[in-house]
Amino acid sequence: MTDEAPIVQNAETVNVDQPRDGIPHIKVVVGVTFFVLSAFAAVSVYVLAKSDDGTIVGAVIGTWTALATSAGGFWLGASSGGKLRK
């Protein structure tokens, strides 16, 4: 018996799963995102309804504005990704 490990040429020669396409754990990502946005929306509604402080109200509105701008930029970039040709 030898102490040498077997030589493996590539993943197809052994019993190894090939990488999957797509996002791993997509249900977890979507679920956590939904929970966080729902919680922030509930807090936002409460703050906008109850607060008389203009600074707090402006911060909440500014946060939603930044979130919407970031989401729009992400989807714009994602939809045009890989389409640039030189």
MIDRENBA-316858 format. One record per atom (N, C-alpha, C): residue number from 1; x, y, z. Coordinates in nm, 4 decimals, m for minus. Example, Ala and Ser with C-alpha at 12.3 -4.5 7.8 and 13.67 -1.06 7.14 Angstrom:
BEGIN
+------+----------+----------+----------+
: resi :        X :        Y :        Z :
+------+----------+----------+----------+
:    1 :   1.3190 :  m0.5690 :   0.7800 :
:    1 :   1.2300 :  m0.4500 :   0.7800 :
:    1 :   1.3200 :  m0.3300 :   0.7800 :
:    2 :   1.2850 :  m0.2250 :   0.7080 :
:    2 :   1.3670 :  m0.1060 :   0.7140 :
:    2 :   1.2900 :   0.0030 :   0.7870 :
+------+----------+----------+----------+
This chain:
BEGIN
+------+----------+----------+----------+
: resi :        X :        Y :        Z :
+------+----------+----------+----------+
:    1 :   0.0852 :  m0.1175 :   0.0000 :
:    1 :   0.0000 :   0.0000 :   0.0000 :
:    1 :   0.0896 :   0.1235 :   0.0000 :
:    2 :   0.0521 :   0.2222 :  m0.0802 :
:    2 :   0.1317 :   0.3449 :  m0.0880 :
:    2 :   0.0618 :   0.4569 :  m0.0130 :
:    3 :   0.1383 :   0.5586 :   0.0235 :
:    3 :   0.0842 :   0.6743 :   0.0943 :
:    3 :   0.0490 :   0.7877 :  m0.0004 :
:    4 :   0.0578 :   0.7648 :  m0.1288 :
:    4 :   0.0305 :   0.8710 :  m0.2252 :
:    4 :  m0.1189 :   0.8825 :  m0.2528 :
:    5 :  m0.1637 :   1.0067 :  m0.2680 :
:    5 :  m0.3040 :   1.0311 :  m0.3023 :
:    5 :  m0.3241 :   1.0077 :  m0.4513 :
:    6 :  m0.4432 :   0.9658 :  m0.4911 :
:    6 :  m0.4675 :   0.9461 :  m0.6344 :
:    6 :  m0.4647 :   1.0799 :  m0.7082 :
:    7 :  m0.4232 :   1.0766 :  m0.8323 :
:    7 :  m0.4181 :   1.1959 :  m0.9160 :
:    7 :  m0.5549 :   1.2123 :  m0.9834 :
:    8 :  m0.6125 :   1.3300 :  m0.9687 :
:    8 :  m0.7424 :   1.3582 :  m1.0277 :
:    8 :  m0.7217 :   1.4611 :  m1.1384 :
:    9 :  m0.7663 :   1.4286 :  m1.2583 :
:    9 :  m0.7484 :   1.5175 :  m1.3719 :
:    9 :  m0.8486 :   1.6326 :  m1.3717 :
:   10 :  m0.9761 :   1.6021 :  m1.3508 :
:   10 :  m1.0797 :   1.7052 :  m1.3477 :
:   10 :  m1.1994 :   1.6522 :  m1.2701 :
:   11 :  m1.2982 :   1.7364 :  m1.2486 :
:   11 :  m1.4125 :   1.7002 :  m1.1661 :
:   11 :  m1.4984 :   1.5912 :  m1.2281 :
:   12 :  m1.4900 :   1.5710 :  m1.3586 :
:   12 :  m1.5716 :   1.4685 :  m1.4217 :
:   12 :  m1.5193 :   1.3282 :  m1.3966 :
:   13 :  m1.3961 :   1.3169 :  m1.3503 :
:   13 :  m1.3406 :   1.1840 :  m1.3274 :
:   13 :  m1.3679 :   1.1327 :  m1.1870 :
:   14 :  m1.4246 :   1.2157 :  m1.1011 :
:   14 :  m1.4587 :   1.1739 :  m0.9657 :
:   14 :  m1.6052 :   1.2034 :  m0.9393 :
:   15 :  m1.6548 :   1.1585 :  m0.8285 :
:   15 :  m1.7955 :   1.1753 :  m0.7951 :
:   15 :  m1.8165 :   1.3105 :  m0.7256 :
:   16 :  m1.8060 :   1.4202 :  m0.8016 :
:   16 :  m1.8201 :   1.5554 :  m0.7494 :
:   16 :  m1.9313 :   1.6246 :  m0.8267 :
:   17 :  m2.0207 :   1.6901 :  m0.7521 :
:   17 :  m2.1287 :   1.7638 :  m0.8179 :
:   17 :  m2.0725 :   1.8839 :  m0.8917 :
:   18 :  m2.1274 :   1.9089 :  m1.0084 :
:   18 :  m2.0896 :   2.0268 :  m1.0855 :
:   18 :  m2.1572 :   2.1491 :  m1.0245 :
:   19 :  m2.0960 :   2.2671 :  m1.0350 :
:   19 :  m2.1596 :   2.3869 :  m0.9811 :
:   19 :  m2.2930 :   2.4150 :  m1.0497 :
:   20 :  m2.3897 :   2.4625 :  m0.9711 :
:   20 :  m2.5207 :   2.4934 :  m1.0254 :
:   20 :  m2.5240 :   2.6378 :  m1.0720 :
:   21 :  m2.6061 :   2.6646 :  m1.1717 :
:   21 :  m2.6297 :   2.8017 :  m1.2155 :
:   21 :  m2.7343 :   2.8635 :  m1.1235 :
:   22 :  m2.7273 :   2.9934 :  m1.1063 :
:   22 :  m2.8283 :   3.0626 :  m1.0275 :
:   22 :  m2.7772 :   3.1001 :  m0.8896 :
:   23 :  m2.8653 :   3.1614 :  m0.8138 :
:   23 :  m2.8317 :   3.2081 :  m0.6801 :
:   23 :  m2.8600 :   3.0964 :  m0.5806 :
:   24 :  m2.7605 :   3.0605 :  m0.4991 :
:   24 :  m2.7887 :   2.9583 :  m0.3985 :
:   24 :  m2.8809 :   3.0157 :  m0.2911 :
:   25 :  m2.9699 :   2.9349 :  m0.2413 :
:   25 :  m3.0600 :   2.9732 :  m0.1327 :
:   25 :  m3.1444 :   3.0952 :  m0.1683 :
:   26 :  m3.1991 :   3.0972 :  m0.2880 :
:   26 :  m3.2765 :   3.2124 :  m0.3348 :
:   26 :  m3.3976 :   3.2383 :  m0.2463 :
:   27 :  m3.4588 :   3.1332 :  m0.1926 :
:   27 :  m3.5751 :   3.1526 :  m0.1059 :
:   27 :  m3.5362 :   3.2252 :   0.0226 :
:   28 :  m3.4190 :   3.1964 :   0.0751 :
:   28 :  m3.3716 :   3.2653 :   0.1957 :
:   28 :  m3.3439 :   3.4122 :   0.1642 :
:   29 :  m3.2791 :   3.4391 :   0.0526 :
:   29 :  m3.2471 :   3.5769 :   0.0136 :
:   29 :  m3.3759 :   3.6574 :  m0.0047 :
:   30 :  m3.4719 :   3.6022 :  m0.0759 :
:   30 :  m3.5979 :   3.6722 :  m0.1001 :
:   30 :  m3.6755 :   3.6886 :   0.0307 :
:   31 :  m3.6776 :   3.5857 :   0.1133 :
:   31 :  m3.7498 :   3.5927 :   0.2397 :
:   31 :  m3.6935 :   3.6978 :   0.3347 :
:   32 :  m3.5621 :   3.7011 :   0.3488 :
:   32 :  m3.4999 :   3.8003 :   0.4366 :
:   32 :  m3.5204 :   3.9407 :   0.3813 :
:   33 :  m3.5069 :   3.9572 :   0.2511 :
:   33 :  m3.5289 :   4.0882 :   0.1897 :
:   33 :  m3.6719 :   4.1353 :   0.2128 :
:   34 :  m3.7679 :   4.0470 :   0.1927 :
:   34 :  m3.9086 :   4.0814 :   0.2150 :
:   34 :  m3.9326 :   4.1200 :   0.3603 :
:   35 :  m3.8756 :   4.0437 :   0.4537 :
:   35 :  m3.8936 :   4.0732 :   0.5962 :
:   35 :  m3.8348 :   4.2097 :   0.6323 :
:   36 :  m3.7143 :   4.2374 :   0.5869 :
:   36 :  m3.6491 :   4.3646 :   0.6198 :
:   36 :  m3.7264 :   4.4828 :   0.5611 :
:   37 :  m3.7659 :   4.4724 :   0.4347 :
:   37 :  m3.8423 :   4.5811 :   0.3736 :
:   37 :  m3.9791 :   4.5991 :   0.4391 :
:   38 :  m4.0435 :   4.4891 :   0.4766 :
:   38 :  m4.1728 :   4.4990 :   0.5442 :
:   38 :  m4.1588 :   4.5651 :   0.6808 :
:   39 :  m4.0573 :   4.5265 :   0.7555 :
:   39 :  m4.0352 :   4.5859 :   0.8874 :
:   39 :  m4.0034 :   4.7345 :   0.8750 :
:   40 :  m3.9192 :   4.7709 :   0.7807 :
:   40 :  m3.8860 :   4.9119 :   0.7624 :
:   40 :  m4.0078 :   4.9912 :   0.7141 :
:   41 :  m4.0895 :   4.9298 :   0.6313 :
:   41 :  m4.2117 :   4.9972 :   0.5859 :
:   41 :  m4.3063 :   5.0221 :   0.7027 :
:   42 :  m4.3201 :   4.9238 :   0.7916 :
:   42 :  m4.4073 :   4.9408 :   0.9077 :
:   42 :  m4.3559 :   5.0525 :   0.9988 :
:   43 :  m4.2265 :   5.0546 :   1.0236 :
:   43 :  m4.1675 :   5.1606 :   1.1062 :
:   43 :  m4.1846 :   5.2958 :   1.0369 :
:   44 :  m4.1673 :   5.2990 :   0.9071 :
:   44 :  m4.1822 :   5.4243 :   0.8320 :
:   44 :  m4.3235 :   5.4786 :   0.8425 :
:   45 :  m4.4228 :   5.3919 :   0.8275 :
:   45 :  m4.5618 :   5.4354 :   0.8379 :
:   45 :  m4.5884 :   5.4912 :   0.9776 :
:   46 :  m4.5386 :   5.4221 :   1.0779 :
:   46 :  m4.5577 :   5.4688 :   1.2156 :
:   46 :  m4.4919 :   5.6057 :   1.2369 :
:   47 :  m4.3681 :   5.6191 :   1.1919 :
:   47 :  m4.2955 :   5.7457 :   1.2108 :
:   47 :  m4.3640 :   5.8586 :   1.1345 :
:   48 :  m4.4025 :   5.8342 :   1.0109 :
:   48 :  m4.4669 :   5.9392 :   0.9322 :
:   48 :  m4.6027 :   5.9790 :   0.9900 :
:   49 :  m4.6728 :   5.8840 :   1.0520 :
:   49 :  m4.8034 :   5.9142 :   1.1082 :
:   49 :  m4.7946 :   5.9845 :   1.2438 :
:   50 :  m4.6942 :   5.9504 :   1.3245 :
:   50 :  m4.6900 :   5.9977 :   1.4624 :
:   50 :  m4.5900 :   6.1095 :   1.4891 :
:   51 :  m4.4900 :   6.1249 :   1.4054 :
:   51 :  m4.3822 :   6.2182 :   1.4371 :
:   51 :  m4.4130 :   6.3601 :   1.3929 :
:   52 :  m4.3779 :   6.4540 :   1.4800 :
:   52 :  m4.3870 :   6.5955 :   1.4456 :
:   52 :  m4.2498 :   6.6532 :   1.4144 :
:   53 :  m4.1477 :   6.5682 :   1.4228 :
:   53 :  m4.0095 :   6.6124 :   1.4004 :
:   53 :  m3.9779 :   6.6045 :   1.2512 :
:   54 :  m3.9547 :   6.7212 :   1.1916 :
:   54 :  m3.9263 :   6.7263 :   1.0477 :
:   54 :  m3.7984 :   6.6550 :   1.0093 :
:   55 :  m3.7010 :   6.6531 :   1.1006 :
:   55 :  m3.5736 :   6.5862 :   1.0710 :
:   55 :  m3.5932 :   6.4359 :   1.0576 :
:   56 :  m3.6685 :   6.3776 :   1.1482 :
:   56 :  m3.6929 :   6.2328 :   1.1441 :
:   56 :  m3.7748 :   6.1959 :   1.0205 :
:   57 :  m3.8775 :   6.2731 :   0.9929 :
:   57 :  m3.9609 :   6.2474 :   0.8747 :
:   57 :  m3.8768 :   6.2590 :   0.7482 :
:   58 :  m3.7927 :   6.3599 :   0.7399 :
:   58 :  m3.7052 :   6.3763 :   0.6235 :
:   58 :  m3.6063 :   6.2627 :   0.6092 :
:   59 :  m3.5552 :   6.2126 :   0.7219 :
:   59 :  m3.4608 :   6.1001 :   0.7172 :
:   59 :  m3.5293 :   5.9734 :   0.6657 :
:   60 :  m3.6518 :   5.9510 :   0.7091 :
:   60 :  m3.7258 :   5.8327 :   0.6629 :
:   60 :  m3.7538 :   5.8431 :   0.5133 :
:   61 :  m3.8014 :   5.9588 :   0.4703 :
:   61 :  m3.8287 :   5.9782 :   0.3273 :
:   61 :  m3.7000 :   5.9694 :   0.2459 :
:   62 :  m3.5923 :   6.0266 :   0.2972 :
:   62 :  m3.4638 :   6.0188 :   0.2284 :
:   62 :  m3.4122 :   5.8766 :   0.2159 :
:   63 :  m3.4358 :   5.7959 :   0.3187 :
:   63 :  m3.3929 :   5.6553 :   0.3134 :
:   63 :  m3.4696 :   5.5799 :   0.2056 :
:   64 :  m3.6014 :   5.6017 :   0.1971 :
:   64 :  m3.6798 :   5.5368 :   0.0925 :
:   64 :  m3.6383 :   5.5856 :  m0.0470 :
:   65 :  m3.6062 :   5.7137 :  m0.0574 :
:   65 :  m3.5603 :   5.7683 :  m0.1855 :
:   65 :  m3.4286 :   5.7032 :  m0.2274 :
:   66 :  m3.3372 :   5.6901 :  m0.1331 :
:   66 :  m3.2084 :   5.6256 :  m0.1631 :
:   66 :  m3.2273 :   5.4791 :  m0.2000 :
:   67 :  m3.3172 :   5.4115 :  m0.1304 :
:   67 :  m3.3447 :   5.2710 :  m0.1612 :
:   67 :  m3.4019 :   5.2561 :  m0.3021 :
:   68 :  m3.4961 :   5.3432 :  m0.3370 :
:   68 :  m3.5567 :   5.3364 :  m0.4708 :
:   68 :  m3.4540 :   5.3673 :  m0.5796 :
:   69 :  m3.3697 :   5.4664 :  m0.5550 :
:   69 :  m3.2660 :   5.5016 :  m0.6526 :
:   69 :  m3.1664 :   5.3870 :  m0.6698 :
:   70 :  m3.1267 :   5.3270 :  m0.5583 :
:   70 :  m3.0325 :   5.2142 :  m0.5649 :
:   70 :  m3.0944 :   5.0947 :  m0.6373 :
:   71 :  m3.2197 :   5.0653 :  m0.6068 :
:   71 :  m3.2865 :   4.9524 :  m0.6732 :
:   71 :  m3.2996 :   4.9775 :  m0.8229 :
:   72 :  m3.3373 :   5.0996 :  m0.8592 :
:   72 :  m3.3477 :   5.1330 :  m1.0013 :
:   72 :  m3.2139 :   5.1227 :  m1.0720 :
:   73 :  m3.1098 :   5.1726 :  m1.0089 :
:   73 :  m2.9752 :   5.1620 :  m1.0675 :
:   73 :  m2.9281 :   5.0189 :  m1.0795 :
:   74 :  m2.9598 :   4.9376 :  m0.9782 :
:   74 :  m2.9215 :   4.7965 :  m0.9837 :
:   74 :  m2.9896 :   4.7268 :  m1.1006 :
:   75 :  m3.1213 :   4.7446 :  m1.1143 :
:   75 :  m3.1932 :   4.6752 :  m1.2208 :
:   75 :  m3.1558 :   4.7293 :  m1.3582 :
:   76 :  m3.1279 :   4.8567 :  m1.3676 :
:   76 :  m3.0813 :   4.9120 :  m1.4947 :
:   76 :  m2.9469 :   4.8509 :  m1.5326 :
:   77 :  m2.8572 :   4.8449 :  m1.4375 :
:   77 :  m2.7257 :   4.7840 :  m1.4631 :
:   77 :  m2.7352 :   4.6359 :  m1.4903 :
:   78 :  m2.8229 :   4.5661 :  m1.4161 :
:   78 :  m2.8369 :   4.4218 :  m1.4352 :
:   78 :  m2.8993 :   4.3897 :  m1.5703 :
:   79 :  m2.9920 :   4.4731 :  m1.6154 :
:   79 :  m3.0576 :   4.4448 :  m1.7427 :
:   79 :  m2.9676 :   4.4757 :  m1.8614 :
:   80 :  m2.8712 :   4.5656 :  m1.8425 :
:   80 :  m2.7820 :   4.5982 :  m1.9537 :
:   80 :  m2.6461 :   4.5304 :  m1.9404 :
:   81 :  m2.6275 :   4.4534 :  m1.8352 :
:   81 :  m2.4984 :   4.3858 :  m1.8122 :
:   81 :  m2.4636 :   4.2904 :  m1.9254 :
:   82 :  m2.3450 :   4.2998 :  m1.9746 :
:   82 :  m2.2970 :   4.2108 :  m2.0789 :
:   82 :  m2.3413 :   4.2477 :  m2.2184 :
:   83 :  m2.4160 :   4.3561 :  m2.2350 :
:   83 :  m2.4654 :   4.3929 :  m2.3669 :
:   83 :  m2.3786 :   4.4968 :  m2.4362 :
:   84 :  m2.2812 :   4.5496 :  m2.3636 :
:   84 :  m2.1929 :   4.6516 :  m2.4210 :
:   84 :  m2.0974 :   4.5842 :  m2.5186 :
:   85 :  m2.0933 :   4.6337 :  m2.6372 :
:   85 :  m2.0042 :   4.5800 :  m2.7409 :
:   85 :  m1.9113 :   4.6893 :  m2.7882 :
:   86 :  m1.7875 :   4.6535 :  m2.8086 :
:   86 :  m1.6906 :   4.7525 :  m2.8584 :
:   86 :  m1.6701 :   4.7367 :  m3.0059 :
+------+----------+----------+----------+
